[in-house]
Amino acid sequence: MKGARLFVTLLLLGHGLAAQTGKRVAFLPANSKYAELENRVADHLIEKFAGRPGLTVTDRQSIEKIIKEQNFQNSDRSSPDSAARIGKIAGAGQIILVQVDAGSFTAQAQRSGNTTRSVGTVILQAHARMVDVETAAILTQPSSSFQDSAEIAKVVDHPAVNTPLYRRPASKEVVSNSDPKVVEADEWTKAVDAVSSQLGSKLSDTLAAAPVAKVEPALVAGIANGSVYINEGSSAGIKVGDRLQVTRQTDTGLVDPKTNKKIAEKSSVCVLTVTSVSDEHASGTCKGGLPQREDVAEPIRQ
């Protein structure tokens, strides 16, 4: 039953082995008491990294689906081991845990002479922990902070004037009066964008140097009912529609004079198009030659 749920989850990822080119990374909000802000920062980071050459970014909805299907508790996310497990299911090489450490917006009145200003101040502090999926090691953990203030309203008090020639009652002049909710929303937008940009810049160098996720090739198990079966399925990220190149190592009859090892020649057999997938196996039709047991099936890089 759990295998079936995992199969559905991986189908929703929308990325099979055939679509994986270069490195693959996933962003995971820590889901702390600042969950809404963590989601916004994670989404901004996804936007900043998506579309970069040689990099595939898993959409956050797919990660949340994995967490739900695999019954990960919210507290598990902050653990490098748990983050690595989530990343492995998603087929990522690295997973980046986004956590907000502090976030607040406060408004206060500031009096100077006869002028009173209402000022809103936003504070946002966050860090991002990049975990290598293969080893669960923390590759880097940059932090970022942002603070900014914006005027909400400005009121000038005019004192009363009472002279024989001129009389004027005390009054208040509203110089500016913005909608507090609009000011707060704008400040949060600036804070999230600034923190995301800082974290993204700090993550880029480490991500560029991070290893590419290992993808184990599948082996042909045999042919049954006209379909070619391989020994990898949805748990390895294979989905219906994927195309895999089937190859065979053929003994040339020659021996390397230095190592005394047999020299084998790799030849293409056929291209397998997956039509059915289970948790641990997949099957489909092969265009080309006739595959044999233990032939190697590798994703076609597109």
C-alpha positions as CSV (number, residue, x, y, z in Angstrom):
1,M,0.0,0.0,0.0
2,K,2.8,2.4,0.9
3,G,4.5,1.5,-2.4
4,A,1.4,2.4,-4.3
5,R,1.2,5.8,-2.5
6,L,4.8,6.5,-3.3
7,F,4.2,5.6,-7.0
8,V,1.4,8.2,-7.1
9,T,3.6,10.7,-5.4
10,L,6.4,10.3,-7.9
11,L,4.1,10.5,-10.8
12,L,3.0,13.9,-9.5
13,L,6.6,15.1,-9.5
14,G,6.3,15.4,-13.3
15,H,10.0,14.6,-13.7
16,G,11.3,11.1,-14.6
17,L,14.8,9.9,-15.1
18,A,14.6,10.8,-18.7
19,A,14.0,14.4,-17.9
20,Q,16.9,14.7,-15.4
21,T,19.7,16.7,-16.8
22,G,22.6,18.0,-14.7
23,K,21.8,18.6,-11.1
24,R,18.5,18.5,-9.3
25,V,17.6,20.4,-6.2
26,A,14.6,20.7,-4.0
27,F,13.6,23.4,-1.5
28,L,11.8,22.5,1.7
29,P,10.2,25.0,4.1
30,A,10.9,24.1,7.8
31,N,7.2,24.7,8.6
32,S,8.0,26.4,12.0
33,K,5.8,29.1,13.6
34,Y,6.9,31.3,10.7
35,A,5.6,28.8,8.1
36,E,3.9,31.4,5.9
37,L,7.2,33.4,5.6
38,E,9.2,30.2,5.0
39,N,6.9,29.3,2.2
40,R,7.3,32.7,0.6
41,V,11.1,32.6,0.9
42,A,11.2,29.1,-0.5
43,D,9.0,30.1,-3.5
44,H,11.2,33.1,-4.2
45,L,14.3,30.8,-4.2
46,I,12.6,28.4,-6.5
47,E,11.9,31.2,-8.9
48,K,15.5,32.4,-8.7
49,F,17.0,28.9,-9.4
50,A,14.4,27.6,-11.9
51,G,15.5,27.7,-15.5
52,R,19.2,27.8,-14.8
53,P,21.2,25.7,-17.3
54,G,22.1,22.3,-16.0
55,L,19.8,22.6,-13.0
56,T,16.3,21.1,-12.3
57,V,14.3,22.4,-9.4
58,T,11.5,20.3,-8.0
59,D,8.3,22.2,-7.4
60,R,7.4,22.7,-3.8
61,Q,3.9,21.2,-4.1
62,S,5.5,17.9,-5.1
63,I,7.8,18.0,-2.0
64,E,4.8,18.7,0.3
65,K,3.0,15.7,-1.4
66,I,5.9,13.4,-0.6
67,I,5.9,14.6,3.1
68,K,2.1,13.9,3.3
69,E,2.2,10.5,1.6
70,Q,5.2,9.3,3.6
71,N,3.8,10.6,6.9
72,F,6.8,12.8,7.8
73,Q,6.1,14.9,10.9
74,N,6.7,18.7,10.7
75,S,9.5,18.3,13.3
76,D,11.3,15.8,11.0
77,R,12.1,18.4,8.4
78,S,14.8,20.1,10.4
79,S,16.8,16.8,10.6
80,P,19.4,16.4,7.9
81,D,18.7,12.7,7.8
82,S,15.0,13.2,7.2
83,A,15.6,16.0,4.7
84,A,18.0,13.7,2.8
85,R,15.3,10.9,2.8
86,I,12.7,13.4,1.3
87,G,15.3,14.6,-1.3
88,K,16.1,11.0,-2.3
89,I,12.4,10.2,-2.9
90,A,12.2,13.4,-5.0
91,G,15.2,12.3,-7.0
92,A,17.2,15.4,-5.9
93,G,20.9,15.5,-5.3
94,Q,20.6,18.3,-2.7
95,I,17.7,19.5,-0.6
96,I,17.7,23.0,0.9
97,L,15.8,23.5,4.1
98,V,14.5,27.1,4.5
99,Q,14.0,28.3,8.0
100,V,12.9,31.7,9.3
101,D,14.4,32.6,12.7
102,A,12.6,35.9,13.3
103,G,9.9,37.8,11.6
104,S,7.9,40.8,12.8
105,F,6.2,44.0,11.7
106,T,5.6,46.7,14.3
107,A,4.2,50.2,14.1
108,Q,5.0,52.9,16.5
109,A,4.6,56.7,16.8
110,Q,7.6,58.9,16.8
111,R,7.3,62.5,18.1
112,S,9.7,65.3,17.0
113,G,8.7,68.9,17.8
114,N,5.2,69.4,16.6
115,T,5.3,66.5,14.2
116,T,4.1,62.9,14.9
117,R,5.1,60.2,12.5
118,S,3.7,56.6,12.5
119,V,6.4,54.3,11.3
120,G,6.2,50.6,10.5
121,T,9.3,48.4,10.9
122,V,9.8,45.0,9.4
123,I,12.5,42.5,10.6
124,L,13.2,39.2,8.8
125,Q,16.0,36.8,9.7
126,A,16.4,33.4,8.0
127,H,18.9,30.7,7.1
128,A,19.0,28.0,4.5
129,R,20.6,24.6,5.2
130,M,21.8,22.7,2.1
131,V,21.9,18.9,2.7
132,D,23.6,16.4,0.4
133,V,21.0,13.7,-0.3
134,E,23.6,10.9,-0.7
135,T,25.4,11.5,2.6
136,A,23.0,13.6,4.6
137,A,26.0,16.0,5.2
138,I,25.3,19.7,5.6
139,L,27.1,21.4,2.7
140,T,26.5,25.0,3.7
141,Q,24.2,27.0,6.0
142,P,24.1,30.6,5.0
143,S,22.0,33.2,6.9
144,S,20.4,36.5,5.9
145,S,18.7,39.4,7.8
146,F,16.8,42.4,6.7
147,Q,15.3,45.4,8.5
148,D,13.5,48.4,7.1
149,S,11.1,51.2,8.2
150,A,8.5,53.0,6.2
151,E,6.3,55.9,7.1
152,I,2.6,55.1,7.5
153,A,1.3,58.6,8.5
154,K,2.5,62.0,9.3
155,V,0.6,64.6,11.4
156,V,1.7,68.2,12.2
157,D,0.2,69.9,15.2
158,H,-0.5,73.6,14.7
159,P,-0.8,75.5,18.1
160,A,-3.6,78.0,18.6
161,V,-2.8,81.7,17.8
162,N,-4.6,84.3,19.9
163,T,-3.5,87.9,19.2
164,P,-5.4,91.2,19.0
165,L,-5.0,91.1,15.2
166,Y,-5.4,87.3,14.5
167,R,-7.0,84.3,16.1
168,R,-6.6,80.7,15.0
169,P,-7.7,77.6,16.9
170,A,-5.3,74.7,17.5
171,S,-5.4,72.2,14.6
172,K,-3.9,69.0,13.2
173,E,-2.6,68.8,9.6
174,V,-2.5,65.3,8.1
175,V,0.5,65.5,5.8
176,S,0.4,61.8,4.8
177,N,-1.8,59.0,5.6
178,S,-1.3,55.6,4.0
179,D,-3.2,52.4,4.4
180,P,-1.3,50.5,7.2
181,K,-2.1,47.1,5.6
182,V,-0.6,48.2,2.3
183,V,2.5,49.6,3.9
184,E,3.0,46.3,5.8
185,A,2.4,44.2,2.7
186,D,5.0,46.3,0.8
187,E,7.6,46.0,3.6
188,W,7.1,42.2,3.8
189,T,7.6,42.0,0.0
190,K,10.8,43.9,0.2
191,A,12.0,41.8,3.2
192,V,11.3,38.4,1.5
193,D,12.9,39.5,-1.8
194,A,16.0,40.8,-0.1
195,V,16.5,37.8,2.1
196,S,15.8,35.4,-0.8
197,S,18.3,37.2,-3.0
198,Q,21.0,37.1,-0.3
199,L,20.4,33.4,0.5
200,G,20.3,32.6,-3.2
201,S,23.7,34.3,-3.9
202,K,25.3,32.5,-1.0
203,L,23.8,29.1,-2.1
204,S,24.9,29.4,-5.7
205,D,28.6,28.8,-5.3
206,T,28.0,25.7,-3.1
207,L,25.4,24.3,-5.4
208,A,27.7,24.8,-8.4
209,A,30.3,22.7,-6.7
210,A,27.9,20.0,-5.3
211,P,28.0,16.6,-6.9
212,V,25.4,15.5,-9.4
213,A,22.8,13.1,-8.0
214,K,23.7,9.5,-8.8
215,V,21.2,7.6,-11.0
216,E,21.7,3.9,-11.0
217,P,21.0,2.3,-14.4
218,A,18.3,-0.3,-14.6
219,L,18.8,-3.9,-15.9
220,V,16.6,-5.8,-18.3
221,A,14.8,-8.6,-16.4
222,G,13.4,-10.3,-19.5
223,I,10.4,-10.2,-21.8
224,A,6.9,-11.3,-20.9
225,N,3.7,-11.0,-22.8
226,G,5.4,-8.9,-25.4
227,S,6.7,-6.3,-22.9
228,V,10.3,-5.7,-21.9
229,Y,10.7,-5.6,-18.1
230,I,13.4,-3.7,-16.1
231,N,14.3,-4.0,-12.5
232,E,13.7,-0.3,-11.5
233,G,10.4,1.5,-11.1
234,S,8.7,4.5,-9.6
235,S,10.9,4.4,-6.5
236,A,13.8,5.3,-8.8
237,G,11.8,8.0,-10.5
238,I,10.8,6.2,-13.6
239,K,7.3,7.1,-14.9
240,V,5.1,6.2,-17.9
241,G,6.4,7.8,-21.1
242,D,10.1,7.7,-20.1
243,R,12.5,6.6,-22.8
244,L,15.6,4.6,-21.9
245,Q,18.5,3.5,-24.1
246,V,19.2,-0.2,-23.8
247,T,22.8,-1.2,-24.3
248,R,24.8,-4.4,-24.1
249,Q,28.4,-5.2,-23.3
250,T,29.9,-7.5,-25.8
251,D,33.2,-9.3,-25.4
252,T,35.6,-8.5,-28.2
253,G,37.9,-11.4,-27.4
254,L,40.7,-9.0,-26.8
255,V,42.7,-8.4,-23.6
256,D,44.2,-5.2,-22.3
257,P,48.0,-5.8,-22.4
258,K,48.6,-3.7,-19.4
259,T,45.8,-4.7,-17.1
260,N,45.1,-8.2,-18.5
261,K,41.4,-7.3,-18.4
262,K,39.0,-8.3,-21.1
263,I,38.0,-5.5,-23.5
264,A,34.3,-5.2,-23.9
265,E,32.4,-3.1,-26.5
266,K,29.2,-1.3,-25.6
267,S,26.6,-1.4,-28.3
268,S,23.0,0.0,-28.6
269,V,20.2,-2.6,-28.6
270,C,17.0,-0.6,-28.6
271,V,15.1,2.3,-27.1
272,L,12.6,1.3,-24.4
273,T,9.5,3.4,-24.0
274,V,7.9,2.8,-20.6
275,T,4.1,2.0,-20.7
276,S,3.6,0.6,-17.2
277,V,5.3,1.2,-13.8
278,S,5.1,-0.3,-10.3
279,D,7.2,0.6,-7.3
280,E,10.2,-1.6,-8.2
281,H,9.7,-2.6,-11.8
282,A,8.7,-1.0,-15.1
283,S,7.8,-2.4,-18.5
284,G,7.3,-1.2,-22.1
285,T,8.0,-1.6,-25.7
286,C,11.5,-1.6,-27.3
287,K,12.2,-0.1,-30.7
288,G,15.2,-1.6,-32.3
289,G,16.8,-5.0,-31.5
290,L,15.8,-7.7,-29.1
291,P,16.9,-7.0,-25.5
292,Q,18.3,-9.7,-23.3
293,R,18.4,-10.3,-19.6
294,E,21.0,-8.0,-17.8
295,D,21.2,-5.6,-20.7
296,V,21.6,-2.0,-19.2
297,A,18.7,0.5,-19.6
298,E,19.8,4.2,-19.0
299,P,17.7,7.3,-19.2
300,I,18.0,9.3,-22.4
301,R,19.3,12.8,-21.6
302,Q,17.2,15.4,-23.3
